[in-house]
Each structure stands twice: as C-alpha cells, then as structure tokens.
Amino acid sequence: MTKIDIIQELYEKLNFSKKDAARIVESVFDIMKDALARGEKIKISGFGNFIVKEKKPRRGRNPQTGEEIVISERRVLTFKSSQVLRKSLNG
Amino acid sequence: MNKSGLIEELSRKENLTEKKAAEVINLIFKGFSDELKNGGRIEIRGFGSFVVREYKGYTGRNPKTGKNIEVPPKRLPFFKVGKELKERVDKGK
C-alpha cells in the first residue's frame, strides 16, 4: 500500500476528487511529520504510538574496521504498535 | 498529539468539517491495519514503511519460577522511519 492507494480510497469512499485527495493525504503526513520533528509524540488509538526518543552518546565500533568510535547523541523515532493492532495480527 | 488533535489540524488546514476530517483519518489508519492484517506492506514516501515480521514459537522459561512456558509463534508490526523524517527528527534535537 502506498499513497496512491490511499488517494484512490478517498476518491472512491469519501467522494473527493483525485486532486483534493492527493493534497489531503500529503497534508495528513505533513502534519504528523511536523509534530514529530518538534519532538511531539503521536498517539493513534487502535493503531499505535509514534514516539521521539533521546539517545545519549555511546561507544560503538565500526563493524568493518573494528575501530572504536563514539556514537553521538541523537533523536530517533520509534513506533509502538497498539495492543489492538497486535491482537488483530494474531487472531 | 492524539487522533483528535490530528483530525482538528487537518480540518483547519484543509477547510474540511471535523466529521469529514475524522473520516479521512479513520480511513487511513483502518486501511493501514487491514493491510498489515493481510500481511501486506505499507510504504509512505518521506514518512516511513510498515511491515509484518513473523516470529517462530519457542520454549521459554519464567526466570522467577523456573517453569517452562511455550511462547507461541507471533506476527508483529514493524515501522521503519523514512530517511527524510529520520533526519528531521534528529535535527530537532
């Protein structure tokens, strides 16, 4: 499934024009991306939570050369699926 | 931000009634859930992708009681963040 399939669904089921549907789908993901870039958490009940986590710097190793390096502090995005979604995959 | 926050912002940005915006959001996440249920893959450019990973069952042990427990095979959804979003989230630090 890609954006194209979502656009098609909005067109078929909610009677948007393809042009409007395409703009709206972009908007939905833009809103989510902007919130996550601000470090906000997004909670979608029944689906899951997108959480921004702060990672401290840590020692690592370049797996190719074996050289020790410091992995700098960073912010990463994680997804925790909801209980409901996990259950539905194993039903 | 929760689902109603997302609905509100979409309705404001796109001049949709809250009812219509809710229909859009619900359709998207219902579509995601159905796709994953069918073992399919979702790929949203600039955002990320979702896949289902299959795990085999195994015999585990309760570390407290030492009892053997059968862990059944399971399927779990996984999200891989897209490059563009990954960089934006990290830059926000």
N, CA and C atoms of all chains as a GROMACS GRO file, in nm:
protein
  552
    1MET      N    1   0.084  -0.119   0.000
    1MET     CA    2   0.000   0.000   0.000
    1MET      C    3   0.088   0.125   0.000
    2THR      N    4   0.054   0.218  -0.087
    2THR     CA    5   0.129   0.344  -0.093
    2THR      C    6   0.028   0.459  -0.090
    3LYS      N    7   0.078   0.581  -0.100
    3LYS     CA    8  -0.010   0.698  -0.100
    3LYS      C    9  -0.114   0.688  -0.211
    4ILE      N   10  -0.074   0.631  -0.325
    4ILE     CA   11  -0.165   0.617  -0.439
    4ILE      C   12  -0.292   0.540  -0.399
    5ASP      N   13  -0.273   0.432  -0.320
    5ASP     CA   14  -0.388   0.352  -0.278
    5ASP      C   15  -0.478   0.430  -0.182
    6ILE      N   16  -0.418   0.512  -0.096
    6ILE     CA   17  -0.498   0.592  -0.003
    6ILE      C   18  -0.577   0.696  -0.081
    7ILE      N   19  -0.512   0.759  -0.179
    7ILE     CA   20  -0.579   0.859  -0.262
    7ILE      C   21  -0.699   0.795  -0.333
    8GLN      N   22  -0.680   0.677  -0.385
    8GLN     CA   23  -0.787   0.604  -0.452
    8GLN      C   24  -0.906   0.578  -0.358
    9GLU      N   25  -0.873   0.540  -0.232
    9GLU     CA   26  -0.978   0.513  -0.132
    9GLU      C   27  -1.057   0.640  -0.100
   10LEU      N   28  -0.984   0.753  -0.083
   10LEU     CA   29  -1.052   0.879  -0.052
   10LEU      C   30  -1.143   0.920  -0.167
   11TYR      N   31  -1.099   0.890  -0.287
   11TYR     CA   32  -1.175   0.922  -0.407
   11TYR      C   33  -1.300   0.834  -0.416
   12GLU      N   34  -1.283   0.705  -0.392
   12GLU     CA   35  -1.395   0.612  -0.404
   12GLU      C   36  -1.494   0.620  -0.288
   13LYS      N   37  -1.441   0.626  -0.165
   13LYS     CA   38  -1.530   0.613  -0.049
   13LYS      C   39  -1.576   0.746   0.007
   14LEU      N   40  -1.495   0.853  -0.008
   14LEU     CA   41  -1.536   0.980   0.053
   14LEU      C   42  -1.566   1.087  -0.052
   15ASN      N   43  -1.568   1.046  -0.178
   15ASN     CA   44  -1.608   1.135  -0.288
   15ASN      C   45  -1.523   1.261  -0.306
   16PHE      N   46  -1.395   1.251  -0.272
   16PHE     CA   47  -1.306   1.363  -0.303
   16PHE      C   48  -1.261   1.348  -0.447
   17SER      N   49  -1.227   1.460  -0.510
   17SER     CA   50  -1.164   1.450  -0.642
   17SER      C   51  -1.024   1.393  -0.618
   18LYS      N   52  -0.964   1.338  -0.722
   18LYS     CA   53  -0.830   1.281  -0.705
   18LYS      C   54  -0.730   1.389  -0.664
   19LYS      N   55  -0.751   1.509  -0.719
   19LYS     CA   56  -0.661   1.620  -0.689
   19LYS      C   57  -0.671   1.659  -0.541
   20ASP      N   58  -0.794   1.672  -0.492
   20ASP     CA   59  -0.813   1.705  -0.350
   20ASP      C   60  -0.761   1.593  -0.260
   21ALA      N   61  -0.792   1.469  -0.299
   21ALA     CA   62  -0.749   1.354  -0.219
   21ALA      C   63  -0.597   1.352  -0.206
   22ALA      N   64  -0.528   1.380  -0.317
   22ALA     CA   65  -0.382   1.378  -0.315
   22ALA      C   66  -0.328   1.486  -0.220
   23ARG      N   67  -0.391   1.605  -0.225
   23ARG     CA   68  -0.345   1.715  -0.140
   23ARG      C   69  -0.371   1.682   0.009
   24ILE      N   70  -0.488   1.624   0.035
   24ILE     CA   71  -0.525   1.592   0.174
   24ILE      C   72  -0.431   1.486   0.232
   25VAL      N   73  -0.397   1.385   0.152
   25VAL     CA   74  -0.307   1.280   0.200
   25VAL      C   75  -0.169   1.340   0.233
   26GLU      N   76  -0.121   1.429   0.146
   26GLU     CA   77   0.006   1.498   0.175
   26GLU      C   78  -0.003   1.574   0.306
   27SER      N   79  -0.116   1.642   0.323
   27SER     CA   80  -0.140   1.722   0.443
   27SER      C   81  -0.133   1.638   0.570
   28VAL      N   82  -0.199   1.522   0.567
   28VAL     CA   83  -0.203   1.434   0.685
   28VAL      C   84  -0.061   1.398   0.728
   29PHE      N   85   0.022   1.354   0.630
   29PHE     CA   86   0.157   1.313   0.668
   29PHE      C   87   0.246   1.434   0.701
   30ASP      N   88   0.219   1.548   0.639
   30ASP     CA   89   0.294   1.669   0.674
   30ASP      C   90   0.266   1.709   0.820
   31ILE      N   91   0.140   1.703   0.859
   31ILE     CA   92   0.104   1.738   0.998
   31ILE      C   93   0.176   1.645   1.095
   32MET      N   94   0.176   1.517   1.062
   32MET     CA   95   0.242   1.420   1.151
   32MET      C   96   0.392   1.443   1.154
   33LYS      N   97   0.451   1.466   1.037
   33LYS     CA   98   0.596   1.487   1.031
   33LYS      C   99   0.637   1.612   1.108
   34ASP      N  100   0.558   1.720   1.093
   34ASP     CA  101   0.591   1.844   1.164
   34ASP      C  102   0.587   1.822   1.315
   35ALA      N  103   0.485   1.751   1.362
   35ALA     CA  104   0.473   1.725   1.506
   35ALA      C  105   0.592   1.644   1.556
   36LEU      N  106   0.629   1.542   1.480
   36LEU     CA  107   0.741   1.456   1.522
   36LEU      C  108   0.874   1.532   1.518
   37ALA      N  109   0.889   1.620   1.418
   37ALA     CA  110   1.012   1.699   1.408
   37ALA      C  111   1.024   1.794   1.527
   38ARG      N  112   0.907   1.836   1.584
   38ARG     CA  113   0.910   1.920   1.704
   38ARG      C  114   0.936   1.837   1.830
   39GLY      N  115   0.944   1.705   1.813
   39GLY     CA  116   0.968   1.617   1.927
   39GLY      C  117   0.841   1.570   1.994
   40GLU      N  118   0.727   1.600   1.931
   40GLU     CA  119   0.598   1.558   1.988
   40GLU      C  120   0.571   1.412   1.962
   41LYS      N  121   0.493   1.353   2.052
   41LYS     CA  122   0.451   1.214   2.038
   41LYS      C  123   0.318   1.212   1.964
   42ILE      N  124   0.294   1.111   1.883
   42ILE     CA  125   0.164   1.099   1.817
   42ILE      C  126   0.099   0.968   1.860
   43LYS      N  127  -0.022   0.981   1.915
   43LYS     CA  128  -0.092   0.863   1.964
   43LYS      C  129  -0.216   0.838   1.879
   44ILE      N  130  -0.217   0.726   1.809
   44ILE     CA  131  -0.333   0.690   1.728
   44ILE      C  132  -0.398   0.568   1.793
   45SER      N  133  -0.510   0.590   1.863
   45SER     CA  134  -0.571   0.478   1.935
   45SER      C  135  -0.612   0.369   1.836
   46GLY      N  136  -0.587   0.246   1.873
   46GLY     CA  137  -0.621   0.132   1.788
   46GLY      C  138  -0.513   0.098   1.687
   47PHE      N  139  -0.414   0.188   1.672
   47PHE     CA  140  -0.306   0.161   1.576
   47PHE      C  141  -0.170   0.158   1.647
   48GLY      N  142  -0.133   0.269   1.708
   48GLY     CA  143  -0.007   0.270   1.781
   48GLY      C  144   0.041   0.412   1.809
   49ASN      N  145   0.155   0.420   1.876
   49ASN     CA  146   0.214   0.549   1.912
   49ASN      C  147   0.348   0.569   1.844
   50PHE      N  148   0.368   0.689   1.791
   50PHE     CA  149   0.498   0.728   1.737
   50PHE      C  150   0.566   0.812   1.845
   51ILE      N  151   0.683   0.770   1.888
   51ILE     CA  152   0.749   0.836   2.000
   51ILE      C  153   0.890   0.878   1.960
   52VAL      N  154   0.925   1.003   1.993
   52VAL     CA  155   1.060   1.052   1.968
   52VAL      C  156   1.143   1.025   2.093
   53LYS      N  157   1.253   0.952   2.076
   53LYS     CA  158   1.337   0.920   2.191
   53LYS      C  159   1.472   0.988   2.180
   54GLU      N  160   1.520   1.036   2.294
   54GLU     CA  161   1.653   1.099   2.300
   54GLU      C  162   1.754   0.990   2.334
   55LYS      N  163   1.854   0.973   2.250
   55LYS     CA  164   1.957   0.873   2.276
   55LYS      C  165   2.084   0.943   2.323
   56LYS      N  166   2.141   0.895   2.432
   56LYS     CA  167   2.267   0.951   2.482
   56LYS      C  168   2.382   0.904   2.392
   57PRO      N  169   2.493   0.980   2.393
   57PRO     CA  170   2.609   0.933   2.316
   57PRO      C  171   2.659   0.803   2.378
   58ARG      N  172   2.710   0.713   2.295
   58ARG     CA  173   2.764   0.587   2.348
   58ARG      C  174   2.880   0.541   2.261
   59ARG      N  175   2.960   0.451   2.319
   59ARG     CA  176   3.072   0.395   2.246
   59ARG      C  177   3.024   0.287   2.153
   60GLY      N  178   3.078   0.286   2.034
   60GLY     CA  179   3.044   0.179   1.941
   60GLY      C  180   3.168   0.137   1.867
   61ARG      N  181   3.150   0.055   1.770
   61ARG     CA  182   3.264   0.006   1.695
   61ARG      C  183   3.226   0.007   1.548
   62ASN      N  184   3.315   0.049   1.464
   62ASN     CA  185   3.293   0.036   1.320
   62ASN      C  186   3.304  -0.112   1.286
   63PRO      N  187   3.192  -0.174   1.246
   63PRO     CA  188   3.196  -0.318   1.226
   63PRO      C  189   3.290  -0.360   1.113
   64GLN      N  190   3.324  -0.268   1.024
   64GLN     CA  191   3.410  -0.303   0.912
   64GLN      C  192   3.558  -0.301   0.952
   65THR      N  193   3.594  -0.198   1.032
   65THR     CA  194   3.736  -0.183   1.065
   65THR      C  195   3.767  -0.224   1.209
   66GLY      N  196   3.662  -0.238   1.292
   66GLY     CA  197   3.684  -0.274   1.432
   66GLY      C  198   3.728  -0.155   1.517
   67GLU      N  199   3.736  -0.040   1.454
   67GLU     CA  200   3.780   0.082   1.521
   67GLU      C  201   3.674   0.130   1.620
   68GLU      N  202   3.718   0.174   1.739
   68GLU     CA  203   3.623   0.226   1.837
   68GLU      C  204   3.582   0.367   1.800
   69ILE      N  205   3.453   0.396   1.807
   69ILE     CA  206   3.406   0.530   1.774
   69ILE      C  207   3.301   0.571   1.877
   70VAL      N  208   3.277   0.701   1.886
   70VAL     CA  209   3.170   0.747   1.974
   70VAL      C  210   3.048   0.775   1.888
   71ILE      N  211   2.938   0.711   1.922
   71ILE     CA  212   2.813   0.736   1.851
   71ILE      C  213   2.747   0.855   1.920
   72SER      N  214   2.732   0.962   1.844
   72SER     CA  215   2.689   1.089   1.904
   72SER      C  216   2.545   1.081   1.956
   73GLU      N  217   2.508   1.175   2.043
   73GLU     CA  218   2.371   1.177   2.093
   73GLU      C  219   2.278   1.206   1.976
   74ARG      N  220   2.160   1.152   1.980
   74ARG     CA  221   2.067   1.172   1.868
   74ARG      C  222   1.924   1.154   1.914
   75ARG      N  223   1.836   1.196   1.826
   75ARG     CA  224   1.693   1.177   1.849
   75ARG      C  225   1.643   1.078   1.745
   76VAL      N  226   1.572   0.977   1.789
   76VAL     CA  227   1.521   0.878   1.694
   76VAL      C  228   1.371   0.861   1.712
   77LEU      N  229   1.308   0.821   1.604
   77LEU     CA  230   1.164   0.799   1.604
   77LEU      C  231   1.136   0.650   1.619
   78THR      N  232   1.052   0.615   1.716
   78THR     CA  233   1.015   0.474   1.732
   78THR      C  234   0.864   0.460   1.721
   79PHE      N  235   0.820   0.341   1.689
   79PHE     CA  236   0.677   0.313   1.678
   79PHE      C  237   0.643   0.199   1.771
   80LYS      N  238   0.544   0.221   1.857
   80LYS     CA  239   0.496   0.113   1.945
   80LYS      C  240   0.355   0.079   1.902
   81SER      N  241   0.339  -0.041   1.847
   81SER     CA  242   0.207  -0.080   1.798
   81SER      C  243   0.110  -0.100   1.914
   82SER      N  244  -0.017  -0.074   1.889
   82SER     CA  245  -0.116  -0.087   1.996
   82SER      C  246  -0.151  -0.234   2.016
   83GLN      N  247  -0.197  -0.262   2.136
   83GLN     CA  248  -0.243  -0.395   2.173
   83GLN      C  249  -0.347  -0.445   2.073
   84VAL      N  250  -0.439  -0.354   2.035
   84VAL     CA  251  -0.548  -0.389   1.943
   84VAL      C  252  -0.491  -0.437   1.809
   85LEU      N  253  -0.392  -0.363   1.757
   85LEU     CA  254  -0.333  -0.400   1.628
   85LEU      C  255  -0.259  -0.533   1.639
   86ARG      N  256  -0.182  -0.549   1.747
   86ARG     CA  257  -0.106  -0.674   1.764
   86ARG      C  258  -0.200  -0.793   1.773
   87LYS      N  259  -0.312  -0.773   1.847
   87LYS     CA  260  -0.409  -0.883   1.859
   87LYS      C  261  -0.467  -0.918   1.723
   88SER      N  262  -0.499  -0.816   1.645
   88SER     CA  263  -0.564  -0.842   1.516
   88SER      C  264  -0.471  -0.915   1.420
   89LEU      N  265  -0.339  -0.900   1.439
   89LEU     CA  266  -0.245  -0.970   1.351
   89LEU      C  267  -0.231  -1.117   1.390
   90ASN      N  268  -0.270  -1.147   1.513
   90ASN     CA  269  -0.252  -1.283   1.562
   90ASN      C  270  -0.385  -1.354   1.590
   91GLY      N  271  -0.493  -1.299   1.534
   91GLY     CA  272  -0.626  -1.353   1.562
   91GLY      C  273  -0.657  -1.483   1.490
   92MET      N  274   0.036   1.473   2.041
   92MET     CA  275  -0.078   1.485   1.951
   92MET      C  276  -0.149   1.350   1.943
   93ASN      N  277  -0.279   1.350   1.966
   93ASN     CA  278  -0.354   1.225   1.951
   93ASN      C  279  -0.440   1.233   1.825
   94LYS      N  280  -0.526   1.132   1.807
   94LYS     CA  281  -0.604   1.126   1.684
   94LYS      C  282  -0.694   1.249   1.669
   95SER      N  283  -0.758   1.293   1.779
   95SER     CA  284  -0.846   1.411   1.764
   95SER      C  285  -0.767   1.537   1.731
   96GLY      N  286  -0.643   1.546   1.784
   96GLY     CA  287  -0.558   1.660   1.750
   96GLY      C  288  -0.524   1.662   1.603
   97LEU      N  289  -0.498   1.543   1.550
   97LEU     CA  290  -0.465   1.529   1.409
   97LEU      C  291  -0.587   1.566   1.322
   98ILE      N  292  -0.704   1.520   1.365
   98ILE     CA  293  -0.828   1.550   1.293
   98ILE      C  294  -0.853   1.701   1.291
   99GLU      N  295  -0.836   1.763   1.409
   99GLU     CA  296  -0.857   1.908   1.420
   99GLU      C  297  -0.766   1.985   1.327
  100GLU      N  298  -0.637   1.949   1.329
  100GLU     CA  299  -0.542   2.022   1.248
  100GLU      C  300  -0.568   2.002   1.098
  101LEU      N  301  -0.607   1.880   1.062
  101LEU     CA  302  -0.637   1.853   0.921
  101LEU      C  303  -0.759   1.933   0.878
  102SER      N  304  -0.860   1.940   0.964
  102SER     CA  305  -0.982   2.012   0.929
  102SER      C  306  -0.953   2.161   0.910
  103ARG      N  307  -0.865   2.215   0.995
  103ARG     CA  308  -0.829   2.356   0.984
  103ARG      C  309  -0.746   2.382   0.858
  104LYS      N  310  -0.647   2.298   0.836
  104LYS     CA  311  -0.554   2.319   0.724
  104LYS      C  312  -0.621   2.302   0.588
  105GLU      N  313  -0.714   2.207   0.580
  105GLU     CA  314  -0.775   2.173   0.451
  105GLU      C  315  -0.919   2.222   0.438
  106ASN      N  316  -0.964   2.301   0.537
  106ASN     CA  317  -1.102   2.351   0.533
  106ASN      C  318  -1.206   2.241   0.520
  107LEU      N  319  -1.189   2.137   0.600
  107LEU     CA  320  -1.285   2.027   0.600
  107LEU      C  321  -1.365   2.035   0.729
  108THR      N  322  -1.488   1.983   0.727
  108THR     CA  323  -1.561   1.973   0.854
  108THR      C  324  -1.486   1.872   0.940
  109GLU      N  325  -1.504   1.881   1.072
  109GLU     CA  326  -1.434   1.785   1.159
  109GLU      C  327  -1.480   1.644   1.128
  110LYS      N  328  -1.606   1.630   1.089
  110LYS     CA  329  -1.661   1.498   1.057
  110LYS      C  330  -1.588   1.438   0.936
  111LYS      N  331  -1.572   1.523   0.835
  111LYS     CA  332  -1.504   1.477   0.712
  111LYS      C  333  -1.357   1.444   0.741
  112ALA      N  334  -1.292   1.532   0.819
  112ALA     CA  335  -1.151   1.509   0.853
  112ALA      C  336  -1.136   1.379   0.933
  113ALA      N  337  -1.233   1.353   1.021
  113ALA     CA  338  -1.229   1.229   1.100
  113ALA      C  339  -1.243   1.108   1.008
  114GLU      N  340  -1.329   1.120   0.907
  114GLU     CA  341  -1.347   1.010   0.811
  114GLU      C  342  -1.216   0.981   0.738
  115VAL      N  343  -1.145   1.088   0.701
  115VAL     CA  344  -1.017   1.072   0.630
  115VAL      C  345  -0.917   0.997   0.719
  116ILE      N  346  -0.900   1.047   0.841
  116ILE     CA  347  -0.802   0.987   0.933
  116ILE      C  348  -0.838   0.842   0.965
  117ASN      N  349  -0.966   0.818   0.991
  117ASN     CA  350  -1.007   0.681   1.024
  117ASN      C  351  -0.987   0.587   0.906
  118LEU      N  352  -1.016   0.636   0.787
  118LEU     CA  353  -0.998   0.554   0.666
  118LEU      C  354  -0.850   0.517   0.648
  119ILE      N  355  -0.761   0.614   0.672
  119ILE     CA  356  -0.618   0.588   0.655
  119ILE      C  357  -0.570   0.481   0.753
  120PHE      N  358  -0.602   0.497   0.882
  120PHE     CA  359  -0.549   0.402   0.979
  120PHE      C  360  -0.621   0.267   0.976
  121LYS      N  361  -0.749   0.268   0.934
  121LYS     CA  362  -0.820   0.142   0.913
  121LYS      C  363  -0.755   0.069   0.796
  122GLY      N  364  -0.721   0.144   0.691
  122GLY     CA  365  -0.655   0.086   0.574
  122GLY      C  366  -0.519   0.027   0.610
  123PHE      N  367  -0.443   0.099   0.696
  123PHE     CA  368  -0.313   0.051   0.742
  123PHE      C  369  -0.330  -0.082   0.817
  124SER      N  370  -0.426  -0.083   0.912
  124SER     CA  371  -0.447  -0.203   0.994
  124SER      C  372  -0.486  -0.321   0.908
  125ASP      N  373  -0.578  -0.297   0.813
  125ASP     CA  374  -0.623  -0.407   0.725
  125ASP      C  375  -0.508  -0.460   0.641
  126GLU      N  376  -0.427  -0.370   0.589
  126GLU     CA  377  -0.314  -0.410   0.506
  126GLU      C  378  -0.217  -0.499   0.585
  127LEU      N  379  -0.188  -0.458   0.709
  127LEU     CA  380  -0.096  -0.536   0.792
  127LEU      C  381  -0.157  -0.670   0.830
  128LYS      N  382  -0.289  -0.670   0.857
  128LYS     CA  383  -0.360  -0.794   0.890
  128LYS      C  384  -0.344  -0.895   0.777
  129ASN      N  385  -0.346  -0.844   0.654
  129ASN     CA  386  -0.332  -0.932   0.538
  129ASN      C  387  -0.185  -0.964   0.508
  130GLY      N  388  -0.097  -0.920   0.596
  130GLY     CA  389   0.045  -0.949   0.578
  130GLY      C  390   0.112  -0.859   0.475
  131GLY      N  391   0.041  -0.754   0.435
  131GLY     CA  392   0.094  -0.663   0.334
  131GLY      C  393   0.192  -0.562   0.391
  132ARG      N  394   0.244  -0.480   0.302
  132ARG     CA  395   0.346  -0.383   0.340
  132ARG      C  396   0.294  -0.244   0.304
  133ILE      N  397   0.328  -0.145   0.385
  133ILE     CA  398   0.283  -0.007   0.360
  133ILE      C  399   0.407   0.078   0.341
  134GLU      N  400   0.408   0.158   0.235
  134GLU     CA  401   0.524   0.244   0.214
  134GLU      C  402   0.478   0.385   0.184
  135ILE      N  403   0.506   0.477   0.276
  135ILE     CA  404   0.468   0.616   0.259
  135ILE      C  405   0.595   0.698   0.239
  136ARG      N  406   0.615   0.744   0.118
  136ARG     CA  407   0.738   0.820   0.085
  136ARG      C  408   0.753   0.942   0.174
  137GLY      N  409   0.873   0.959   0.227
  137GLY     CA  410   0.902   1.074   0.311
  137GLY      C  411   0.862   1.052   0.456
  138PHE      N  412   0.788   0.944   0.483
  138PHE     CA  413   0.744   0.916   0.620
  138PHE      C  414   0.807   0.788   0.671
  139GLY      N  415   0.773   0.677   0.608
  139GLY     CA  416   0.831   0.551   0.651
  139GLY      C  417   0.752   0.433   0.599
  140SER      N  418   0.791   0.314   0.642
  140SER     CA  419   0.720   0.194   0.596
  140SER      C  420   0.689   0.100   0.712
  141PHE      N  421   0.583   0.024   0.692
  141PHE     CA  422   0.541  -0.074   0.792
  141PHE      C  423   0.546  -0.213   0.729
  142VAL      N  424   0.600  -0.308   0.804
  142VAL     CA  425   0.598  -0.447   0.758
  142VAL      C  426   0.557  -0.535   0.876
  143VAL      N  427   0.516  -0.656   0.844
  143VAL     CA  428   0.484  -0.753   0.949
  143VAL      C  429   0.598  -0.853   0.956
  144ARG      N  430   0.651  -0.873   1.076
  144ARG     CA  431   0.757  -0.973   1.093
  144ARG      C  432   0.699  -1.094   1.164
  145GLU      N  433   0.739  -1.211   1.115
  145GLU     CA  434   0.690  -1.337   1.172
  145GLU      C  435   0.793  -1.390   1.270
  146TYR      N  436   0.750  -1.428   1.387
  146TYR     CA  437   0.840  -1.488   1.486
  146TYR      C  438   0.799  -1.631   1.512
  147LYS      N  439   0.897  -1.721   1.515
  147LYS     CA  440   0.867  -1.861   1.544
  147LYS      C  441   0.836  -1.877   1.693
  148GLY      N  442   0.761  -1.980   1.726
  148GLY     CA  443   0.737  -2.011   1.867
  148GLY      C  444   0.861  -2.074   1.928
  149TYR      N  445   0.872  -2.068   2.059
  149TYR     CA  446   0.986  -2.132   2.126
  149TYR      C  447   0.946  -2.165   2.270
  150THR      N  448   1.026  -2.250   2.332
  150THR     CA  449   1.002  -2.281   2.474
  150THR      C  450   1.086  -2.187   2.556
  151GLY      N  451   1.019  -2.106   2.635
  151GLY     CA  452   1.090  -2.010   2.719
  151GLY      C  453   1.084  -2.055   2.863
  152ARG      N  454   1.138  -1.972   2.950
  152ARG     CA  455   1.138  -2.007   3.091
  152ARG      C  456   1.104  -1.882   3.170
  153ASN      N  457   1.015  -1.900   3.266
  153ASN     CA  458   0.986  -1.789   3.356
  153ASN      C  459   1.105  -1.776   3.451
  154PRO      N  460   1.178  -1.664   3.443
  154PRO     CA  461   1.301  -1.652   3.522
  154PRO      C  462   1.275  -1.656   3.673
  155LYS      N  463   1.155  -1.621   3.715
  155LYS     CA  464   1.124  -1.618   3.859
  155LYS      C  465   1.097  -1.759   3.913
  156THR      N  466   1.015  -1.834   3.840
  156THR     CA  467   0.973  -1.965   3.891
  156THR      C  468   1.052  -2.080   3.829
  157GLY      N  469   1.125  -2.052   3.718
  157GLY     CA  470   1.199  -2.157   3.651
  157GLY      C  471   1.112  -2.248   3.567
  158LYS      N  472   0.983  -2.219   3.563
  158LYS     CA  473   0.890  -2.303   3.487
  158LYS      C  474   0.906  -2.282   3.336
  159ASN      N  475   0.892  -2.391   3.261
  159ASN     CA  476   0.894  -2.380   3.115
  159ASN      C  477   0.761  -2.324   3.066
  160ILE      N  478   0.768  -2.235   2.970
  160ILE     CA  479   0.646  -2.186   2.909
  160ILE      C  480   0.660  -2.189   2.758
  161GLU      N  481   0.554  -2.225   2.692
  161GLU     CA  482   0.553  -2.228   2.546
  161GLU      C  483   0.517  -2.089   2.495
  162VAL      N  484   0.608  -2.027   2.420
  162VAL     CA  485   0.577  -1.899   2.359
  162VAL      C  486   0.531  -1.928   2.216
  163PRO      N  487   0.404  -1.899   2.185
  163PRO     CA  488   0.352  -1.934   2.052
  163PRO      C  489   0.412  -1.846   1.943
  164PRO      N  490   0.409  -1.891   1.817
  164PRO     CA  491   0.455  -1.806   1.707
  164PRO      C  492   0.372  -1.678   1.703
  165LYS      N  493   0.430  -1.569   1.663
  165LYS     CA  494   0.353  -1.445   1.656
  165LYS      C  495   0.395  -1.358   1.539
  166ARG      N  496   0.308  -1.267   1.504
  166ARG     CA  497   0.335  -1.169   1.400
  166ARG      C  498   0.331  -1.032   1.464
  167LEU      N  499   0.434  -0.951   1.436
  167LEU     CA  500   0.440  -0.817   1.494
  167LEU      C  501   0.461  -0.712   1.386
  168PRO      N  502   0.391  -0.599   1.399
  168PRO     CA  503   0.413  -0.490   1.303
  168PRO      C  504   0.542  -0.417   1.334
  169PHE      N  505   0.614  -0.377   1.231
  169PHE     CA  506   0.737  -0.301   1.247
  169PHE      C  507   0.733  -0.176   1.163
  170PHE      N  508   0.786  -0.066   1.216
  170PHE     CA  509   0.791   0.060   1.143
  170PHE      C  510   0.936   0.095   1.117
  171LYS      N  511   0.965   0.129   0.993
  171LYS     CA  512   1.099   0.178   0.961
  171LYS      C  513   1.083   0.323   0.917
  172VAL      N  514   1.148   0.414   0.988
  172VAL     CA  515   1.132   0.556   0.957
  172VAL      C  516   1.202   0.590   0.825
  173GLY      N  517   1.138   0.674   0.746
  173GLY     CA  518   1.195   0.717   0.619
  173GLY      C  519   1.313   0.811   0.640
  174LYS      N  520   1.399   0.819   0.540
  174LYS     CA  521   1.522   0.895   0.552
  174LYS      C  522   1.496   1.042   0.585
  175GLU      N  523   1.403   1.103   0.510
  175GLU     CA  524   1.375   1.245   0.526
  175GLU      C  525   1.325   1.275   0.669
  176LEU      N  526   1.232   1.193   0.717
  176LEU     CA  527   1.176   1.215   0.851
  176LEU      C  528   1.280   1.187   0.959
  177LYS      N  529   1.359   1.083   0.937
  177LYS     CA  530   1.464   1.046   1.032
  177LYS      C  531   1.557   1.166   1.055
  178GLU      N  532   1.595   1.230   0.943
  178GLU     CA  533   1.686   1.344   0.954
  178GLU      C  534   1.619   1.464   1.021
  179ARG      N  535   1.493   1.486   0.989
  179ARG     CA  536   1.422   1.599   1.050
  179ARG      C  537   1.408   1.582   1.201
  180VAL      N  538   1.374   1.459   1.242
  180VAL     CA  539   1.357   1.431   1.386
  180VAL      C  540   1.489   1.452   1.457
  181ASP      N  541   1.599   1.406   1.398
  181ASP     CA  542   1.730   1.419   1.462
  181ASP      C  543   1.774   1.565   1.467
  182LYS      N  544   1.744   1.642   1.364
  182LYS     CA  545   1.782   1.784   1.361
  182LYS      C  546   1.708   1.864   1.466
  183GLY      N  547   1.591   1.818   1.503
  183GLY     CA  548   1.511   1.890   1.602
  183GLY      C  549   1.572   1.890   1.740
  184LYS      N  550   1.678   1.810   1.759
  184LYS     CA  551   1.736   1.796   1.894
  184LYS      C  552   1.804   1.923   1.943
   0.00000   0.00000   0.00000
